[in-house]
Amino acid sequence: MGSRKHRPGRAQPDLSKETLLAYIREQPERTAGFHRILEDFEADSIDRKQIRDILDQLVRDGGLVRHKGHRYQAQPTVTLHTGRIHLHRDGYAFVTPDSRIPGIGGDVFIPPHSTGTAIDGDQVSLSIVSRQNAEGRIAGILKRARTRVVGQLRFDGRAYFLSPADDKLPEKIFVRGDVSEHKDKLVEIELTEFPSEARWPAGEIRSVIGFLDDPDVETLVVMKKYGLDAVFPAEVEEEAARLAVSPREEDFRGRTDFRGRNTITIDPATARDFDDAVDAEALPDGGFRVGVHIADVAHFVERGGAADVEARRRGCSVYFPDRVVPMLPEKLSNEVCSLNASTDRFAMSVVLEIDPTGRVRESTLHQSVIRSRERMSYEDVQRILDGDGPTRKRHHRVVGEVELLARVAGRLLARRIERGTIDFDLPEPELTYDEQGVFVGVAKAPKYFSHRLIESFMIAANEAVARLLDARLRASIYRVHEPPDPERVGELSETLAGQGLRFRPRETGPREFQEFLTSIEDRPDARMISFLVLRSFRQAVYSTRNRGHFGLASTVYTHFTSPIRRYPDLVVHRLLKAWMESRPAGYTAGDLESIAVESSHRERIADQAERDLFEWKRMILLEDRLGETLDAVVIHIFPKGMRVELVDDFIEGYVAVEDMADDYYDFNARTRSLVGRRTRRRYQLGQKVRVQVARIDRLLGRAYFLPV
């Protein structure tokens, strides 16, 4: 390795487990003495202690062997696996492997002392310590998930530090330089030192966002926190600007012309990009022919071009209550690719022939040109179905089409329910705004059959395309939802037994879950029980291996219907077009696997960003109710306390055991309850409680309650 000479002024040496282990492995016979290490790292008295602590840790972890005379030898190289780390606020972590590890079914547990310098979301290499316990240790960092962190700048009387807006990061990150003018502001810092067993992380300010009470600051914080860019690189915008908005008639040669069909789009009233349209016709035998038309984004976004590279980096669009952070620039998403009404547009169309019972008996795929006849909102479609006169008059050209689509969707939905698809028909909260666009509260989101209508056609099209991919292509991308882990199902059964409910599925099949959910839908605690069931499920991901979709009770599934806002859909379109044109798609199996892993990760980031902003908004609402006593329901019990949800506001908060002053409460794992030692008072899932709003941590989006 040679001597690690420092720059004038002696910068802090790079001291970490990874650095020291790599250094020792490079020495003759993979051995180095302690004094030689100190010499090569030009260690002072502070560094000396840190190096000794790290070496001791490496010995405990098994990476080094200590010999007589304070000599350290690196252990033989072990098999390393790669994955993404998810840190818990208590220090331990789990790694989701990039590919299955023999003998381990899913994630790998990493104890607190074995996480190294990793921070949440990093791509890491790891070795397996125990296959029986699915336990490992971090061997190195392959790719940092972030080098910038957002939080509030605070002063503890001695030093300035960042308190991150993320409880999975260290609670303190020291901030270098003279930053006193920004005290208490929200800032973004660049990490210059990552955490280790012997030191706190540190960084330097890169941008100042504002104060906690500044208007719209919460959206800016969330976007900075997750690296979401509202602005596209100049080369992407320039590439999009060169595209023609309106295609010419000669551009349609070789495409199936569906412009004569009675096609409509159905989207939220506020939507500005339209990537799907539908139409239907009745057949003489009582069946139906349905067209599902999807924007042909692949025609405009060239693989490897500036827009494609940026779309892959973003992975998907992110939807906030007051704005969208799109995957594609506006010229593409809202104009060139969007299936705007009364406009000729390129599409990829799936034509489905459906029998009278809702079974898809045939499907064909077309590169097409369509012309949407009318742009409809979910609300207007529902009003038509409900018989609202003014709405039916306003959309008189497509009333018959809407009613026919509803008939077909009803058959498709009944067919899916019959095969066992799981339907979590839970009330969903939504943020409400006044006429000036000011946030005013949280309400129950309306549920319309018109949502089910579009969902039914999109699922049918995705399944038809997935069957084609599975039969015709050697490699593709699927949307996979694996069955729940039997151990998690066992834990769920025990938890439900504590609520007086019997649920012991024989085959862990989707039908049994759906039958159970149907059986409890009239209970007052149905929402809480449904969440318990949902938490026992695995997360749906993208994969190059077809493992079916458990939640939909589908043997093969993919995402094809939203290429404007999801990158895997765009890739699936490219694969399909290449197959239809009898040419190579240009993707290797490795390319597709990388895209699947990246897209799954970006999807989780988008989901978390949307949840974070939602929580921040709800905390703003709750700040005005500090000290109030409110009705809540217990939705989660854990050893240190419980999480409750306010009955009227869909707002969650925490009640800590240490704040329950009337008794000392023990956690009963079998019944998932907290029981007072003296009073025998019991708190359990689904129980209604009265709580007082005690404290709000807006930065972390967390409310703390006291039991009344």
N, C-alpha and C positions, 0 to 999 in steps of 0.2 A: 504493500500500500504506500509505503513511504511516509515521510513526516508531514503532518498536517499544519504547515506554517500559517499563522494568522496574518490578516491585513494589519497595517499600522493602526494602533489604537486598540488592537486586540478585540475582535468581535466575539460574541458568545459562540463557543464551539457547538457543533451539531451533535448533541448527546441524546441518543435514544437507543432502545434495544436493537432496533434494526441496524443502526449505524455501527454499533459496537460488535454485533454478531457478524455483520458483513466483513468488518475489519479483521476479526480473528480468523474467519474462514479463509482469508486471503494470505495468511501467514504460512510459512513452512510448517508442515505437519499439522496445520489448522490449530496452532498453539501460540499463545502470547503470554508473557509475564505482566504482572500488574504494573511494575515500574516502567516497562517499555510502553505500555498503553498510555500511562500518564505523560511520558516524554513525547510520544507521537501526537498526542492531542493537546500538548502544551498546557496541561491542566494546572490551574491554581488551586488554592486550598478549598474553595467552594466546589470547583469542578471535581476535585479528588473525591469528595464525599458522594457527589452525584454519580460518578463513574462506579464507585464501589457498590452503591445501592442498586444500580442497574445490573452490574455483574452478578450480585447476589440474587436478584430477581430472575436472571437468565438461568442461573443454576437451579433455582426452585422450579422454574418452568420446564427444565429438562433440555434447554437449548445448549447449555455448557456443562462441562464437568470440571470441578476444581481439583487440581493436583497439588502436591506438596510444593512449597516454595512460592505460593500464590501465583501458580500458572493455571491458565484457563484454556481448555480445549473444546472446540466446537464439536457437537455430536454429528454423526453421519447424517447426510441429507435425508429428510423424510418426504413422503409423498405429500404434496401440497395441493389444496383445492382452492377454487376462487369463488367469490360470492360478494354479496352486499351486506354490510353490517347495519343493524338497527339497535341503537343503544337505548337503555332504559335509564330513567332518572336516578335509580338506585345504584348505577354503576355497571351492572351486568349487561349482556347483549345477546342478540341472536344473529346468526348469519344465514341468509337465504342463499344456498349454493346456486351457481350458474347452471350446474347439471347435477343429476342425482349422484350422491355419494354411496357406494356399496355399503350395505348394512345400516344405513341411516335413511329413514323415510322422508324427512323434511328438513326443517331448520336445525342448525347446530347451536347449542348453548355455549356462551363464552362467559366464564366467571369474571368478576370485576378485576382481578389481578392479571388477567390474560388478554385484555383488550389492547394493550400497547398504546400507541399514539393515535389510534383510530378515533374518528368522530363520526357521528351518525350519518349514514348514507355512503360512506367510503366504499370503494371497491377494494377488497382485501384478499390476501392469500392466507390460508389457515391450515394447520395440521390437526389431526384428530387425536385427542387424548384418550377418549373412551367411546367406543362404538355403542356399548351397552347403554350408556347414559346420554349418547349423542352430544358429547362435550368436546370442545376444541379450544385452541389458542390461536391468536392472531400472529402470523409469521411476518407479515409485511403489508405495506400499503401500495396498491397498484395504481389507484387513481383517486385523488381527493374529490369528494362530492362537492365541496365548497372551499373556497379560500377567503370568502367574505362572509361576515356575520353582522346581523342587525340587532340592535338592542338599545338600552338606555345608558347614557354615560353617567356614572355615579362616582362619588368621592367618599372614601372610608376614613378620612382624616390623615391618611399617609400617602395614598396613591389613587390615581384615577383608574377605574375599571369599567368594563362593559358588562351590564347585566343582560344576557341574551334574551331575545323574544322567542326562546325555544328551550323547553325544559330538558331536552335530550343533550344539550351542550353543557360544558362546565359552567357553574353558576357565576364564575368570575373570569373575565379575560382582561389582563392588564393592558392598558392603552399607553403607548409611548408618546413622548413629546409634550409640548405645552398646550394642553387642551382645556384649560380652565374656563375659557369663554363659552364652551359648549356644555358646561355642567348641566345635567338633568335633561339634555336634549336626546332625541332619538337619532342615532348615527349608524353609519355603516363602516365597518373596519376591515382592513386587509390583515389576515393572520400572517404573522412573521415567525411565530413559534407555536408548534402544536403541543398539546398536553402530553405528559408522560407521568410515570410513577413519581418522579422527583421534581416536577415543576408544573406551574400553571401555564396555560397558553398566553400569548401576548399578540398585540397587533397595533396597527396605526390607522387613524381615521382617514377614510377615502371620500365620504360624502356626509353631509348633515341633512337630515330629513325634516326635523322640526320638533315641537313639543307634543306631548301626549294629547293635549286638548285642541290642537290645530285641526281645522276642517279637513276631512278626507285623509288624515294622516294614516289611518288604519289600512287603507288600500295600498298606500305607498309602502308601508312597512311590510305588508304581506308580499307584495310584488318583489321588493328587495330581498326579503328573507328567502324566497324560493327561486330567485334569479329569473323572474318573468319580465320579459322585455315588451313594452308597449310599442317601441319603435323598431322597425326592421332595418337591417344594414342597407346602405345606399345601393349596393349592387343587386340586392333582391328587388327593391322598388324599381330600379332601372330595367331589370329583366322583365318584370311584370308589365311595365309601361309600354314595352314594345309589342305586346300582344293585342290583336284586334278584338274589340268588344263584340262585334256582330260578325258571325261567320257568313261566308258567301255561299251561294247555291252550289257552286262547283266543289266546295269543301265537303258536301254531303254524299258524294259518290262513294259507293261501297257500304253505306250505312242503311240500316232498315229505317224507313220513314214512318214514324208513329205520330206525325203531326195531326193526322185526322182523328186521333183518339180523344176522348173526352177527359183529358188529364188535368188533375188539380194538385196543388201543394197544400199541405196542412201543417202549420207550424205555430209556435207561440206568437202572440200578437206583436211582440217587440222584435221578432227575428228579422235579420237583415240579409242573411245568407240562406239559400234554400238548396239543399243537396239531394232531396228526394221528392218524387211526385208519383201519384198512383192513379189508376183507372180500372174499371171493371165492366164486364158485360156478362149477361146471363146467357147460358147455353141451352139448347132445346131439351137436353136430358135432365135439366134441373141443376146442373153444375155451373161453374163460372170460369171465365178467363180473366185473369188479373195481370195488369202490367205494373211492375215496380221499376221506376226509372231513376237512376242515380247519376249525379253530375259526373261527367267524364273528365275528371281533374287530370288524369294521366296524359290526356291529349295535350294539355298545356304545360304541365310541370315536367320538364325533362329530367330524367334521372341523372344525378351528378351536377345539375345546374345550381345556381346560387339559391333559388327558391326551394329546391329539393333538399339541399344540404341544411338550410335553415329549418325547414319543416321537420326533418328528421331530428334535429337538435331539440326542437320544441316538443315533438311527439304528439301533441294534441292541443286543442284550444282550451282555454281556461275561462269558465263562466262565473263572473261576479254579479251581484244584484244590479249594479249600475253600469257595467261595462264588460267587454269581452277582450281577452288577450288572445288573438287568433293565431292559428298555426300558419296560415297563409296571409299575405298582404291583402288589403281591402280590394285592390284592383282585381285580384283573382277570386277571393272568397265572396265578395258582394256583387261583382260585375261579370267578369269573363266566364267563370264556372257556374255561378248561381243560376238555378232554374227559374228565372224571373218570369212572371206572367206575360203572356202575349208576345213572347220572344223566342226565336229559334235557338235551341241549345243542343250541344252534343251530350249524349248520355250513354251509360251502360245499362241496358234494360234486361230484366228477368221477366219472362212471360210464364205465368203459372196456370196450369189447368187444374181446377179443383173440383172434386166430385161433390154431390149434394151433402155428404157428411162432413166435409171440411178436410178431406184427405187430398194432398197434392199428388196427382197421378202422373203429371208430366211437367217438365220445365225446360225452357230454351233460353239461351243467352244471346244477346244482340249488341253490337255497336250501333247506336241509333242516333236519330235526330228527333227531338220532341218539341212541342209548343204547349206550355202549361196554359190551360184555358182560364183558370182563376186561382188567385192566391187566397187561401182560407186560413182562418185562425181556429184553434181548438175550441174557443168559446163560440164562434159562429157555427161551426159544425154541430156542436152540442145543442145550440138553440134550434137549428133546423130539425134535428132528431127529436127535440122536445115539442116541435110544432109551433114555434114562435113565428107569428105571421109576418111582422116587419122584416125579420132576418130572411125568411123564406122568399119574400118578395124581392129583397135586395140581391139575393143570389139565385134568382129563379132559373138561371141557365144550368145550374148544376145540382138542384135539389134532388132530382132523380138519381144522379150519380152518387151523391152522398148517401142516400138511403140504401142504394145497392151495395156500396162499399161497407156500410154498417152490417148488412145481412151477411156478407161474406166474412167479415171480421168476426162476427158472432160464431160462425161455424168453425173458423180456425181456432178461436179461443177455446171453444168447447172441446175440440179435438185435443188441444194441448193439455187441458185440465184432465181429460180422460186418460192420457198417457202418463200423468203424474207430475207435470211441471209444478214447481213450487211458486206460490203467489203470496208474497209478503204485501198484503194490501193494508199498509200502515199509514195512519195520518201523518203527513209531512208538514213541517213548519216552513213558512216563507216570510221574508222580510217585507214590510209594507212601508210605502212612502206616500207623502202628501202630494198635492198638485205641483208644488215647487221642487219636488224631488228630494225632500228632506225625510230622512229615516224617522219613522214614528212608532214602529212596533213589530211584533211577531204574531202571525195569524196562521191558522190551519189552511194549507194549500188546497184549493178545490180539486176534486178528482172527477174527471169526465170520462164517459165511454169513448169520446173522441180520442183520448190518449191511447186507450186500449186498441182502437181501430188502427191507428198508424203502427203501433207496436206490433200488432199481429202480422201486418204485411211485411214489416222489416224483418221479423224473426223468420217468416216463411222464405223470404228472399235469401237471407244469410244461410239458412239451412240448405237451400237448393244449390247455392254456389259452393258451399262446403262439401257437399256430396260430389260435385263435379271435380273439385280440387283433389279430393281424396282418391277418386277413381282414375284421374287422368295425369296428375302431376307427381313427380318423384318427391318434390319438396315444396312446402307452402307454409303459410302462417295460419294457425287456428286460434280460435278463442276457446280456452280450456277452463273448465271448472270441475276440479276433481272431487270425488266424494269426500265427506268429512272423515277425519281420522277417528277410528273406532274408540280410541282413548278419550277424545274430546266428546264423543257421543255418550260414552259412559259417564263422564263428568256431568254432562247435561242431564242425563237421566236421574242422577243423584240429586242435582239441584232442583229439578222439577218435583221429585219425590218429596222434598222438603216443603213444597207448596201444595202437597196433597194430590199431585198429578202423576199418573202412571204413563211413562213413555219409554218403552224398551223395544226399539225396532229390531226385527229379526234379520233383515237384509241390509239395513242402512240405505234403503232405496229412497228416491225422491217422493214416491207415492205415499209412503208411511209418514214422512214429514208433513206433506200437504194435508193428509187426513187428520193428523194431530192439530195442525194450525186451524183447520176448519172446525174442529171440535171445540176450540177455546175462543172462537171469534166473538161470542156474546158475553164473555167474562169482562168485568171492569178492568182487569189487569192484563188484557189480551195484548196490548202494545208492549208491555214489559216482557211478557213471556215470548212474544215474537222476536224481540231483540236478543233474548237468551239463545233462542234457536239459531238466529242469524250469526251470533258470535261463535257458534260451534262450527261454522262452515269455513272452508278454505277460501282464499281470495281468488277470484277469476284472473287469469293471466293470458298473455300471448305465448304461443309455443309452436315449434315446428313439428311437434308430435301430437297427433290427434288422440286425445284421451277423453273426448266427450265433454258434454256440458251437463253437470249434475243438476243444477238449478232448473234448467229448461227441459230436463229429461230427454236430452238430445244426444244421439250417438256421435254426431259430428256437427261442428258449428264453427263459423268464422265471422269476422266483421268485414262487411262489404259496402254497407249502406251510408257511410259518412266520410267520404274521402276529403271533404273540405276541412273537417275538424279532427280526423284521426289518421295518423301516418300509416298504421298497418293496413287500413282500408285502401289507401293509395297504392301500396305495394301489391295487395291482392288484385287490384285492377290491372296493374302491369303484368302480373303473372297470367291473368285471364286473357288479356289482349295478345300476349305472345303465343299462348296456346291456340287461340282462334286464328292467328296469322301463320301458324306453323313455323315459328322461329324461336330461337333461344331467348329466354327472358333476361339472361345475363346475371342472375343471382345464383351464387353457390348456396349449399345447405348452411355453410358457416355464416354467410352474409345474412341469411334469413333468421338464423338463430340469434345473431347479434342484434338485429332489428327488433326481434320479439322481446329480448331481455331489456333493451333500452326503452322500448315503448311501454312495457309493463311498469318500469321504474318511473317514467315521465307521467304515466297515468296516475300513479300513487301520489306523486308530487302535486298534480293538478287537484286531485281529490282533497288532499290535506290543505292546500292553499284555500280552496273554496270553503272548507270547514273552519279554518282559522279565521277568515274574514267574517263568517257567519257568527262565530263565537265572540269576536271582538265587538261586533254590532250589538249582540245581545248583552254584553257586559255594559256597554254605554247605556242601554235601556235600564239595566238593573241598578246602576249607580244612583239613579233618582229614587230608588226604593230602599236605600240603606236603613236598617232598623225596623222595617216592616215585617210583619208576621204573615206567612203565606202557606197555602196548602201545597203539599208535594207528595210524590210517590217514590219509594225506594226502588231503584233500578239496578243497583250493583252493590254487593257487599264484599269487602276485603279486610284483611287483618287490621289495617290502620284506620279504617273508617268505612264510610259508605257514600255512594253517589246517589243523588236524588234529582228528580225532575219536577219543576213547578207545574201544577195541574193546568193552569190557564195560559201559560206562556211558552211552553216547550223549552224552557231554559234549565240547563243542568248545573248542579253545584256540588260541592264536597262538604261532608260533615266528618271532621276528624275525631277519632276516639279520644284524643287528648283534650278536645274541647267539650266533651260530654261530661259535665261536672257532677252530675247526680250520682255517678257510680263509676266503677272500673269495668270496662266491657271486654269480654273475651270473644274471639272469633271461633265459631263452630263450623268447621269445614264441611261436615256432612249435611247440615241443614242450611248452609250458607247464611248464617245469621250472627248477630252480635248479641251476647247475653250478659246482663249485669250480674256481677258476683254477689252483691248484697241484695238488690231489689228483685233479681231474676227477670227484670224487664228485658224484653226481646225485640230486636229490630230485624225484620226479614224482608226478602224480596216481595215487591208488590204491595207492601204495607203503606197505608196513607199516614203521613206525619205532618206536623206543623213545624215550620222552620222560620228562623229569623235571618234576614240578610245581614251578615256580619261584616264582610270585607270583599272587595273586588280587586283582583289583579288584572288590570286591563292588558298589560304587556303580555301576559301568558294566557289571556282569555279564560280566566278561571274565577268562579264565584265560591265563596266560603260561607256556609250556613251554620247556625246553631240550632240544635233541637229545642223545641218549646214544649 
